[in-house]
């Protein structure tokens, strides 16, 4: 089976960074005997620079997987007109380059960007090749939410073309999947029911995490080993408007009054509100809160292994349904302190791997923390439940093997009907 992957965001082979969903899927597809061509980008979304094309091509050649780096203009900020312009250019260039290529048997295109998802679906419809759109973020709704305040009154007009593009892309697609149920629901609402539908979470590469923890332990034990008798709570991720880290800091002030230094909070990551996090820590004189900034993967993995619980904290209106971080908490055997309604809240409650609390409410957050501190045996059981879930359900190898079968079935259904 010949498979096209259309995604300009995910880390590429040869770039010496932690691989994500699409690289792991490409490997899984290739190992199952499929011919894979990944349409990526000359521009790195994560690092805001051009990719090292020579290194990337060498990395792909070593894996036996093909790649096309589509010329893509740069942008400096994730929320900007230049980013939208860059995505339009990527979509157009993809279509131009792809039009004269031998047709694949199936296309999987991520959304965002909507532009390339739409162009992939158009080509698939023209060629009678099944096209599956993989929804990973709820655009343009999420883009509208983070628009500068001065522009929000115009967002209906400014984003109207993108809502049209979303409808066209999802309507043309033969199948829709999502990294969470909420994304699939949105795709079906906009584009109608599909023959091929599914939810394939991001998951986590357990082998990679375990290896990184061991490597981190060899170098960072003195720095991050948790003192005996202390409970460590970790927030990991972006310090930005979508994520409710400020409530965690305010709950830490309550925890300091109740538990003194028995409970410590570590916030790992950076973002546009990093200075606000520092201000809050200073304002409340919180020596039980540590801000690490961005950490390399091995160091971060070892820090994670030393955490008793991890915060999966975002605001409900951020439309973040099943984020990457929760799978890493599960992999490390950490209990989950969760604010995200829907799939995450149901998982935490059903599988008894953590506690839910209310976003934006420091007292609710503190109450959840106090339950864990006052019941260490329960905390231990939650950690065991987390690791068991990672091993049995959310190991990326399990998820992507299922996605490989899904794509093969989509291709077979079309070839059998022709």
N, C-alpha and C positions, 0 to 999 in steps of 0.2 A: 504494500500500500504506500502511495506517495502522499505525504502529509505536508501541508504548509502551516507554519506558525507565524502569525502576524502580531508582533508585539515589540514596541520600541523602548520599553522601560526596563525590563528585567536584566540583571547582570549576565554578562556573556562569558563563555569559556575563554580562558587566556588572560582575563583582566585581573586575576588574582584577588577576587573579592568573593564573599559568601554567595553561593549560587541560590537562585530562587526557583519559583514554580516552573518557569518555562525551560530553563536549562535542565532541570531534573526530569521534566516531561519529555524533552527532546532525547535524553539518554534512555528513558524507559521505552519510548517508541522505537528508537534505534535498536535497542537490545532485543526487542520483540520482532525484529526483522523488517522494520519499516524504513523507507527512505524519507528523511526529514530535511526540509528546507525552512530555515528560520529567517523571516524578513524583519531585521532589526534596524537600528539607526546609527548614523555616524556620530550622534551626540549622546552623551551620557546624562540622563535625567538626574541621576543621583549626585554625580560629581560636578555637573554643569561645565563640562569640557568635552572635547572630541574624544572618542574612544581610540585606543591604540590599535589601528586596523591590522597592522602586521602581526601583532601579538594575538589578536582575536582570531584571525584566519588560521594561524598556527594552532591555536587551542582547539578550534573546530576540526581542523584536519586530523589532529591527534585522536579526536573522538569519533571520526568517521561521520560527521554531521555537516551539512552544508549551511552556509550563511550568506545573506546578501545585506550589506550595510547601505540602507537607503539614505541619500543625502538629506540632511535635516538641519535647518537653521538653529542656532543656539538661543537660549533664553536664560536670564539670571535668576528669575523668581518664579515660583510655582504658580502664584496667582498674578497673572500679568497678561496684557494683550499680546506680548511677544510669544508667550507660550501658546496661546490660541493660534497665532499665525504660524508657529512652528508645526503644530499638529496638522494644520491645513496643508502645509507644504509636504509633510511626510505622507499624508493620505494621497495627494496627487501624484507624488513621485512613485509611491508604491504601485499605484494603478498603471502608470506609464511603463515602469520596468516589468511589471508582472504580465502585461497584456500579451506579450509575444513569447511567453515561456510555455513549455509543455504543461498541460493541465494536470493538477494534482487529483487525487481521489477524494480528498476531504481537506477543508480549510478550517483552522481554529484561529479566531481573531479576538484579541482582548478589547474590552471597552472599560475605561478609556484607552486610547483616544477614539472618540466617536467617528472621526473622519476616516480612519483606516478600517474600522469595523464596517462602516457603510460601504467603502470601496470594495472590501473583501466580499461582502454580501452581494453587491452588484455583479462582481465577476462570477461568483458562484452561481447566481441566477442565470447569467448569460451562458455559462458553460455547462449548466446542469450538474454542477459539482456541489455536494452538500457543504454548507457553511454553518459553522457553530460559533456563536458569539459568547465569549467568556466574560461575564460582567464582574468586575473587581471593585468598582466604585460607582456610586449613583450620580453620574453626570447627566445633565448639567445642574441638577439640584444642589449637589455639594459645592459646585463652583459658585452658585448663586449665594450660598450661605456665607462664604468668606470674601465676597466682594467688598471693597472699601465702602464705608458708610455713606460717603457722598454720592456713590453711584447706585446705591440700592434702590432708590426710587425709579431708576431707569432699567432695572434688571429684566423686567418683563419684555421690554423692547430689545435690549441688548442680547438677551439669551434666546429669544424666539427662534432664530435660525437653528440653534442647537437642539431645542426641543423637537423641531421638525426633523432634524438629522437623526435624533434618537429614534423617533417613530419610524422613519424610513428604514434605518438599519435593522431594527428589531423585527419589523414587518417582513423584510426581504429574507431574513435569516431562516434557514431550515431547522435550526435548533438553538436553544438558549440554555446556558448553564451559568451558575454563579458560585462565588466562593462562600456565599451564605444564602439561606433561604430567602431573605429579604430582597436580595438582588435578583434572584430568579423571579420572585413575585412581581417586581417592578418590570422586568423584561416582558413577562407574559401580559401584564396589564397594558403595556404600551404597544407590543407587537403581536398580541394574540397567542393562543396556545400553539405549541409546536409538536411535531412528531418526536423530536429528540429534546428532552428536558432533563436536567439533573442538577444536583448540588455537589460540588467537589471542593471542600475547604482547602485552605492553603496548607495546613498540616505542618509537620516538622520532620526534618531528616534526623532521626534518632541517632543513627550511627555517627553523623557529623557532630551533633551536639555532645555526645559522650566523648568523642575524640577531643573536641575543643575543651571540655571540662578537664580532662586529664592533662592536656597541654598547659592550660591555664594554672592548674594546681602546681605544676612544676616550677612556675615562674612567679605566681602571685599569691601563694599561700600566706606569706607573712603580711601581705597588705590586706587581704580580704577574708582570712579565716575568721569565722564567727566565734567570739568568746563564749565559753561554756556558760549556760544559764541565760543567755540573751536570746531574744526573739527578733529576727531581722525581717523587715517588710520592704519589698522592692517595687518601685515603680520604674518601668523601663519603656522608653519611647520618646515621642516628640513632646517638647514643652511648647505647646501651641494652643490655639483657641479651641480646637476640637476636643482636647483631652483635659480631664478634670483633675489635674495634678494639684491645683491650688487648694482644693478641699482636703486632699491628703495632708498637705503641710499644716492646714488649720487643725485637722484631727490630731496631728503630731503634737500640737501644743496641749491638747487635752490629755493625750497619752503621757506627756512629760509630767503633768500634774498628778496623774494617777499611778504611773508605773516607774517614774524617774528614768534611770538608764537601763531598765530591763528590756525595753522595746526600742529598737532603732529603725530609722527610716532611711532608705537609700534611694535617691532619684537619679537614674542613669539616662542620659540623653541630652539633647539640646534643641533649640528652636527659637522662634522669634520672641517667646516669653521667658527666656532663660534669666534675664535680668529681673523680671518680676518674681521668679522663684527665689532668687538670691535676696531680694528685698523682703519677702515674706519671712524667710528664715532669720534674717537679721532683726526684723521688727518684733518677732516673737521670741528672740533670743533662744533659738532651738539648737542646742548642742547634740540633740538626738536625731538630727536630720543632716544627711551628707549628700551634696550634689557632686556627681562625678564627671559631668560633661560626657562627651562621646568616648566610648571605650572600644578598643579592638575586640574582635570576636572571642578570642581565647580568654582574655581577661574578663570580658563580660560574662562568658559562659561559666567561668569559675565563680564569679560573684553570684550569679544566679543559683548555682548549686549550693551556695551558703545561705540562701534565703528560705525562710519558712513559708512565706506567702508572697504572692505577686498581685499587684493592682491592675485589673483590666478595666480602666476607668476612662470613659468618655461620656459626653453629653448625649442624651437621646436624639436631639435634633441634628447631631453630626452625621447621622445615617451610616455609622460604622457598626456593622452587624456582627462580624466574626473576625476580629483582627489577628494579625500574625502573632502578637505577643502571647496570647493565651496558650498557644500550642507549645511555646517554649517553657512557660510556667509548668504545663503538664509534663513535659519531657524531663524537667528538673525535679519533679516530685514536690512541687510547691502547691500549697492550697491557693485558691483563686478568690480574691476579693473583687467583686464585679458590680459595675453599675449599668451594664448594657442590657436593655430589655430584649425579649424575644429569645433567639436561639442560645445566646450565651447564658442568660438567666435560667433558662430551662435546663441546660446542661449542668450548671452548677448545682441546681436543686435536685435534679433527678439522679445525678451520679454522686452526690454528696462529696464533691471535691472542693468545696469552698462555701462562701456566703455571699449573698447579694445585699447591697445597700443602695441608698438613694443618692444619685449624683447631685452635687452642689450642697449637700447637707453634712457638715462636719460632725454633727452629733450622731447621725446615722452611721457614718464611716467609723467613728470611734466606737460605737456600740458593737459593730462587727469585729473590730480589732479586739475589744475587751472579751468577747466571747471566745476568741482563739487563745488569748493569753490565759484566761481562767480555766480553759479545758485543754491542756496540752495533749492528752490522749486523743481527743477529737481532732486536733491539729495534725497529729501523726497519721491518723486514719485518712484524713483528707489528702495528705501528701501521697500516701500509697494509692489512693483511688486515682489521683492525677496521673501518676506514672503508668498505672494500668491502662488508663484511657489512651495515653500516648502510644503505648505498645500495641494495643489491640485495635484501635480505631483511627488515630490521627497521625500515625507514621506516614510520612509523605510517600513512601514506596507503596504502601497499601492504597492510598488515595489515587496515585497516578497510574497504578496498574489498572484500577477501575476506570479511570479516564481514558486510558489507551483502549480498553475493550469498548468503551462507549463510542469512540471515534471510529474504530474498526466496524462496529455494528452500523453506524451511520453511513459509512462508505459502502458496506455490503448491501444495505437496504436500497441504496440508490442504484448500484450496479445490477442488483437483482431485478429492479423494476424496469430497467432500460432494455 
